[in-house]
Amino acid sequence: MRRRKKIFGLALFSAIIGCCLLCIAGLRSRVHRSERIILIVADALRADHVGCYGAPGNPTPNIDALAERSIRFTDCYSVAPWTWPSAAAMMTGRYPSESLVFPHDSKFLGYLARRPRTLAGIMQDRGFTTAAFSASRAFAPTFGFGRGFSTFPEFRNDRDAVRAAARWVSKHRNRKFFAILWLMSTHHPYHAADMPPSLRRQVSAARPCIRTGAIFGRHGLYSTAQITAHPRNDEEYSPAEIRLLHQMYEAGIHQVDRYIGHLLKATDGIPRTAILVTADHGEEWLEHGDIGHKLKLYAVNLHVPLIVHAPGYAARIQTAPVTNLDLMPTILALARIRPQTDLPGLALCSQRSIPRDRIIISEVGVAGWRVHRCSAHDDSYLVIHTLTAPPREPVVPRGGRWEYVTHGGRRATSAPDLRRALLAHESVAKRQVRATKSRPLDAKTKAELEALGYIAK
């Protein structure tokens, strides 16, 4: 009898402990669940031009203040060096070679493929109200990025996009929502509205080609070949003019930071709100012979900020390599939605540890949209494989051209592993690339895309 009572007592005690643990787990899950999620993308914002990533002069006080109470990822790389493929990766969690449809009769246009489920679509299916506010002509419903969004107004400038986003967030503060704000002040043509007076005077006195803030000439992105001591035409810039353009880019960074601060104020007092700040790619300033972005896969083209502020997660700095393929599983995990098991990315906030030797792969295609260049890197080494020659570059030998770059002068031992990973990725990517005919664009959209350098004139 006594033994039965003892067993019954132990069973009862175990049941009570189990119930308590389940209640704690459920409470913890509710506390950690983000019911409102905002993704802010600053187009072409290089990581090393952000204050908390080492930029001098306090250029981004609002981003830095957010980073102090968030998880800041120091080593985040985009999977592509320009907007369309990078946006496709963020919205689907898959490489551009799988998530984009490439027209064979156009040089640079791409459309989001219908097959992969989008982040916005999954969030919408799980009861989240979805909205996107974009000042970008590339991240637009025209190219398939509207899938899954209930609201997707397009704007001509960042100011109007931010104001609309802030109003929408305030209106939906008591509902579950997922929203994206895509800012363009950091993308050429550079013409930030709030340039310092001294810079504005310099710009006003410059040649017309500089006043436009354009870095995309008749023959493509400006390179060292077009920079001379005594410029003779719009295809040649002086070193002083390049410095002026860079100052205009920095003014755009200041403006983006101010707009981000405005949206952050709109979220004050709204509980269970997660905010993520990142960029789709970087921007080169002659470190490898060009200005701008599009076809190269160096760190200046791919290294982007990533800051994640979410309920229940303490501020910390994460130095392991991550990628914007991780955004989709990370956002789904914050909303307590189980991500698809075949996604290549990681749910970053819920990872106990991210492997330091993780290999990050990026890719870019051109001319008929074959995948023509891929890169792989870990925390110490970068390997770039060029399969076919892009415009203005030397002919590629059979088997491709390989380039090896060390980070910080450290001795690298991982080159063979990176090379094997690249070859395996390229084998899959070549089979996945799909082509179609270009969709007709109205004259206004075509002109705007040409001005941004997304399509050739």
C-alpha positions, -999 to 999 in steps of 0.1 A, spaced: 0 0 0 28 23 10 46 15 -21 16 23 -42 12 57 -25 48 64 -31 45 56 -68 13 76 -71 31 106 -53 60 104 -77 37 102 -107 17 132 -95 49 152 -88 62 144 -123 29 155 -138 30 188 -119 66 195 -129 58 186 -166 28 209 -166 49 237 -151 76 232 -177 50 232 -205 35 264 -192 69 281 -189 78 269 -224 45 283 -238 49 316 -219 85 319 -232 73 311 -267 47 339 -265 72 363 -250 97 356 -278 71 356 -306 72 387 -328 37 397 -338 49 428 -358 79 425 -380 95 454 -401 123 448 -426 142 479 -436 164 477 -467 188 505 -476 198 500 -512 235 499 -519 245 506 -483 281 494 -477 286 479 -442 318 498 -436 300 532 -442 278 526 -411 289 539 -378 286 507 -358 306 489 -385 335 513 -382 327 543 -403 341 575 -388 322 608 -381 290 594 -367 272 590 -400 243 568 -388 233 577 -352 198 561 -355 211 528 -369 239 527 -343 214 533 -314 193 504 -327 223 482 -329 232 488 -293 201 470 -282 200 444 -310 219 415 -324 245 429 -348 260 406 -374 294 418 -384 300 395 -413 268 395 -434 272 390 -472 246 393 -499 242 365 -524 244 389 -553 259 423 -560 228 441 -573 191 445 -565 170 421 -585 188 389 -576 195 400 -540 158 409 -535 147 376 -549 170 358 -524 155 378 -495 119 372 -506 123 335 -513 152 323 -492 167 308 -523 196 316 -547 188 339 -576 196 311 -601 165 293 -586 142 321 -576 145 344 -607 133 339 -643 158 355 -667 147 369 -701 171 358 -728 164 389 -749 173 415 -723 207 423 -707 198 428 -671 160 423 -664 148 395 -641 114 385 -628 106 366 -596 97 330 -605 62 318 -596 73 285 -581 91 293 -548 68 305 -520 76 340 -509 82 352 -474 52 377 -477 30 349 -490 37 326 -461 33 354 -435 -1 363 -451 -12 327 -450 -5 326 -413 -27 356 -406 -2 385 -409 -12 417 -427 15 424 -452 27 456 -468 57 469 -488 67 506 -492 93 509 -519 111 539 -535 129 514 -558 118 509 -594 134 474 -592 118 461 -560 83 465 -574 52 445 -583 61 449 -620 88 423 -615 69 398 -593 79 412 -559 43 421 -550 34 384 -545 20 380 -509 17 417 -501 -18 431 -494 -5 466 -499 24 476 -522 23 514 -530 53 527 -550 69 560 -544 92 584 -562 113 592 -532 122 579 -497 105 607 -478 70 598 -491 77 560 -486 87 565 -450 58 588 -442 34 562 -457 50 534 -438 49 552 -405 12 560 -409 5 523 -418 25 510 -389 6 533 -365 -28 523 -380 -20 485 -376 -3 487 -342 -28 463 -327 -26 437 -355 -1 411 -366 18 425 -396 49 421 -417 61 452 -435 91 461 -458 105 496 -463 129 498 -493 150 530 -493 169 545 -522 188 575 -510 220 555 -510 216 544 -546 229 564 -576 220 588 -590 230 605 -557 208 635 -549 200 635 -512 176 663 -504 193 673 -471 229 677 -483 250 700 -461 251 736 -476 288 734 -483 284 702 -503 253 716 -521 274 746 -532 301 723 -546 276 701 -564 259 732 -579 292 744 -592 302 710 -608 297 699 -643 262 687 -653 272 651 -653 283 654 -616 252 674 -606 230 644 -617 248 622 -592 251 595 -619 278 569 -619 264 550 -649 277 563 -682 269 553 -718 293 524 -716 284 511 -682 297 517 -647 326 542 -644 360 526 -640 396 538 -636 397 540 -674 373 570 -673 391 588 -644 417 613 -657 435 644 -643 418 666 -670 383 653 -679 373 661 -715 337 647 -717 310 631 -696 327 597 -698 358 610 -680 358 621 -643 386 638 -624 398 624 -590 382 655 -573 349 647 -590 350 611 -578 355 624 -542 326 647 -547 304 618 -558 315 599 -528 305 628 -505 271 627 -523 268 590 -515 276 597 -478 249 624 -478 225 597 -489 236 575 -460 228 604 -436 194 608 -452 186 571 -450 196 570 -413 173 600 -406 144 583 -423 150 550 -404 149 571 -372 116 585 -383 101 550 -387 116 538 -354 97 566 -336 65 553 -351 71 519 -335 76 533 -300 53 517 -275 42 489 -299 48 456 -282 63 424 -297 78 443 -326 109 431 -344 130 454 -366 156 443 -391 179 466 -409 201 455 -438 211 463 -474 207 444 -507 244 449 -517 273 472 -512 290 499 -534 325 500 -549 346 531 -549 375 521 -572 388 494 -547 388 470 -577 387 494 -606 350 504 -608 325 527 -591 291 513 -582 279 477 -583 266 450 -607 290 423 -617 318 419 -592 319 397 -561 344 414 -538 336 423 -502 329 459 -510 301 447 -534 286 422 -510 293 431 -474 262 446 -459 249 455 -424 225 433 -406 209 443 -374 181 423 -358 161 437 -328 135 412 -316 116 406 -284 133 382 -260 167 384 -276 195 401 -257 219 426 -275 251 409 -287 276 410 -315 277 379 -338 309 375 -358 302 343 -377 295 345 -415 259 349 -424 240 358 -456 208 375 -467 195 340 -476 191 338 -438 165 366 -437 135 345 -446 141 316 -421 150 342 -395 118 362 -399 97 331 -400 113 319 -368 107 352 -351 70 349 -360 71 313 -347 64 299 -382 83 268 -391 104 275 -422 106 251 -451 132 224 -444 149 227 -478 159 264 -474 197 269 -475 196 297 -449 196 296 -411 172 311 -385 199 333 -371 183 344 -338 174 309 -326 208 294 -335 228 285 -305 260 289 -325 267 296 -361 297 277 -376 328 299 -379 338 279 -410 304 283 -427 308 289 -465 289 318 -480 283 316 -518 273 345 -540 265 345 -578 258 368 -607 247 363 -642 248 384 -674 242 383 -712 214 358 -717 215 351 -680 239 323 -677 255 322 -643 288 337 -652 306 343 -619 304 328 -584 323 334 -552 327 315 -519 342 327 -487 345 318 -451 359 340 -423 394 342 -438 394 335 -475 375 345 -507 375 325 -539 360 339 -571 353 318 -602 345 336 -635 329 312 -659 321 335 -688 334 370 -697 311 399 -688 312 432 -707 346 451 -707 365 422 -692 391 399 -707 381 366 -724 379 338 -699 400 307 -706 383 273 -708 375 261 -674 371 296 -661 393 320 -643 400 316 -606 409 343 -581 420 339 -545 418 367 -519 427 366 -482 409 387 -456 432 408 -434 464 391 -446 457 359 -427 471 326 -440 442 307 -456 439 269 -456 404 266 -468 408 273 -506 403 237 -517 371 234 -497 358 267 -510 367 257 -546 348 224 -542 318 242 -527 318 266 -557 319 238 -583 291 220 -566 270 251 -565 276 260 -601 266 225 -612 232 230 -596 228 266 -606 234 259 -643 205 234 -643 181 257 -624 185 289 -645 153 295 -665 148 319 -694 118 336 -709 110 366 -731 112 400 -716 79 416 -705 72 449 -722 79 480 -701 63 514 -705 86 542 -716 86 559 -681 96 527 -663 122 519 -689 138 554 -686 139 552 -648 155 518 -648 181 530 -673 189 560 -651 195 535 -622 217 513 -643 195 483 -641 191 479 -679 214 490 -707 205 521 -727 
